[in-house]
Amino acid sequence: MDFLSQVLGYFTSGFLWDGAVLAVEITACSIVLGFILGLGVALLRMSRLTAVRAGAWFYIWLMRGTPQLLQLVFIFDALPAIGLKFDSFTTAVIAFSLSEAAFAAEIIRGGILSVNPQQGIAASSLGMGPATTLRRIVLPQALRSILPALAGNAIGMLKMTSVASVIFVSELTFRSQQIVGQTFEFFTVFTGAAMIYLVLTSVISAIQAYLEHALDPERSRGGVKGYGFLDKILPKRSVATPAKVGKSAAPAVSAADRSELVRKLLADSVKPSSTDEEPLIVCRRLWKSYGDRDVLKGIGLEVNRGEVVAVLGPSGSGKSTLLRMINHLETLDEGEITIGGRYVGYAKKDGKLVPTSGRAQARAEVGVSMVFQNFNLFANLTALENIMEAPIRVHGVPRDEAEKMARQLLATVGLSGHADHLPHHLSGGQQQRVAIARALAVKPRVMLFDEPTSALDPELVGEVLSVMRSLADAGMTMIVVTHEMNFAREVADRVVFFDEGEIVEQGRPEDVLDSPTKERTRRFLNRLGGEAEASEG
Ligand SMILES: Nc1ncnc2c1ncn2[C@@H]1O[C@H](COP(=O)(O)OP(=O)(O)OP(=O)(O)O)[C@@H](O)[C@H]1O
């Protein structure tokens, strides 16, 4: 009993708790500063420039490879030598932050690498710059895997603050040793101190649980089972739980109404301009190689305003590469591309094209949007938020206005009832329709579709094609890489057949598809026809 009351006495000792507060202050400051610095180091570590990458790697190697105690005393002695005089507390925070930055950098880098790179490509295609993409799309997704490791670091650091006693920081362990030095009651004093540490580390674990839950995109108005009281204290967010998600609803508006809606929404972007008769997209002598392989070999292609061009060709012939180059998701080796007379991501200097910075902004300004084979919806945002993101972040549209337009677009693609659903709670067809609505939200003049139905089950293909038909009816300029022969026949104004990085033949759909003039086209169409028959059989 005597032992317990003594332990309790030390556990509640103001002297020890003052030391604990100091340890918490050092930890909190160092974790925050270390995270900010670590984020910078992680980004440098992923730089394209070898020297920058090497510098970041060296810093991490140095800080992780040397003892914390050594770093602390080194900085304590080194700072005054270069004329910087700080108190012990500040010195400890600087030393712990610098060390934490090295560990945090690798944790953050791991988190960023765990996010599907296609998320960044989709953001970029909507005109979002690298900083916006990192802040809004990549980090929120990465944070969920970063958090547990960072919390582990915070707990480790709280305990490591005891080494700060060497530079005369009077924290918890230092104070308990002082008491033991006077009373020799090491058992009860250290037990009381250990209990204080346990309370503090438990608080860190609780903060970790809170943040993990706050960052959970599944968190719904009704709460997700398993978090108990946290749901009561967190701000509510409206997201559908899996149970509430119904099956793919048929588009609620008729095709004609939909074309009309699209026409209205895009009035500014698709309105034919009487003053400009030039083709909207002009590609001249495009060359692209990956290593020794020439993927595009001198492509020339012009697309007029309001024209729908279907690009057909065998796998690996360079169709997707061409689309990615048109909106500069990929760099050109030779040749040039203009959209509405402008280069995207390039400027002409002394007759040569040189890549420019701010290409995301350029993409937004010329009005080119892309829809991907694998949808690439932002996994941390609901369907509605996916559509609102680029208008708000890139084009500065006020939130209310962006939401109104996003809801109209969702209605246009027949998904009004799915506004609050996260992408993985939608079928493939629904995801692709949201992706089309998202691409339309930036009011593009040109839509690029990269095999938009290839990843879909056959029964979901129709709903996506029907939305694309409405866009074509509304006068949207479109380049569609597709294997859907019927779509190409019925909707496209022109079919371009691609093989081995070259345009083999092009013309009206009925000419190219029914009476191809080139042997390569005939072979491809026969093979495609055979595959279609086999899958029907
Ligand atoms: N980033 C890259 N690095 C190296 N090779 C690449 C890269 N992107 C594409 N390729 C290669 O370039 C060639 C053309 O690819 P691309 O995706 O443009 O073909 P595709 O006609 O769209 O094929 P699919 O219909 O299968 O998508 C392929 O051989 C591919 O492996």
The ligand as a Tripos MOL2 file, in Angstrom:
@<TRIPOS>MOLECULE
LIG
   31    33     1     0     0
SMALL
NO_CHARGES

@<TRIPOS>ATOM
      1 N1          6.5150    5.4480  -70.9780 N.pl3     1 LIG1
      2 C1          6.9050    4.4850  -71.8210 C.ar      1 LIG1
      3 N2          8.1400    3.9630  -71.7510 N.ar      1 LIG1
      4 C2          8.5580    3.0100  -72.6260 C.ar      1 LIG1
      5 N3          7.7740    2.5080  -73.5850 N.ar      1 LIG1
      6 C3          6.5280    2.9870  -73.7170 C.ar      1 LIG1
      7 C4          6.0190    3.9920  -72.8390 C.ar      1 LIG1
      8 N4          4.7370    4.2760  -73.1940 N.ar      1 LIG1
      9 C5          4.4620    3.4700  -74.2480 C.ar      1 LIG1
     10 N5          5.5330    2.7040  -74.5550 N.ar      1 LIG1
     11 C6          5.6280    1.7390  -75.6380 C.3       1 LIG1
     12 O1          5.2270    2.3940  -76.8170 O.3       1 LIG1
     13 C7          4.4720    1.5240  -77.6310 C.3       1 LIG1
     14 C8          3.1670    2.1750  -78.0030 C.3       1 LIG1
     15 O2          2.3840    2.2870  -76.8070 O.3       1 LIG1
     16 P1          0.9110    2.8690  -76.8340 P.3       1 LIG1
     17 O3          0.3680    2.7200  -75.4600 O.co2     1 LIG1
     18 O4          0.9270    4.2090  -77.4300 O.co2     1 LIG1
     19 O5          0.2040    1.8590  -77.8330 O.3       1 LIG1
     20 P2         -1.3340    1.6760  -78.1250 P.3       1 LIG1
     21 O6         -1.4650    1.6010  -79.6060 O.co2     1 LIG1
     22 O7         -2.1340    2.6980  -77.4400 O.co2     1 LIG1
     23 O8         -1.5780    0.2500  -77.4950 O.3       1 LIG1
     24 P3         -2.8320   -0.2890  -76.6460 P.3       1 LIG1
     25 O9         -3.9820   -0.3500  -77.5920 O.co2     1 LIG1
     26 O10        -2.3860   -1.6460  -76.1890 O.co2     1 LIG1
     27 O11        -3.0070    0.6760  -75.5110 O.co2     1 LIG1
     28 C9          4.3070    0.2260  -76.8600 C.3       1 LIG1
     29 O12         5.2400   -0.7080  -77.3310 O.3       1 LIG1
     30 C10         4.6340    0.6000  -75.4530 C.3       1 LIG1
     31 O13         5.2280   -0.4700  -74.7710 O.3       1 LIG1
@<TRIPOS>BOND
     1     1     2 1
     2     2     3 ar
     3     2     7 ar
     4     3     4 ar
     5     4     5 ar
     6     5     6 ar
     7     6     7 ar
     8     6    10 ar
     9     7     8 ar
    10     8     9 ar
    11     9    10 ar
    12    10    11 1
    13    11    12 1
    14    11    30 1
    15    12    13 1
    16    13    14 1
    17    13    28 1
    18    14    15 1
    19    15    16 1
    20    16    17 2
    21    16    18 1
    22    16    19 1
    23    19    20 1
    24    20    21 2
    25    20    22 1
    26    20    23 1
    27    23    24 1
    28    24    25 2
    29    24    26 1
    30    24    27 1
    31    28    29 1
    32    28    30 1
    33    30    31 1
@<TRIPOS>SUBSTRUCTURE
     1 LIG1         1 GROUP 0 **** ****
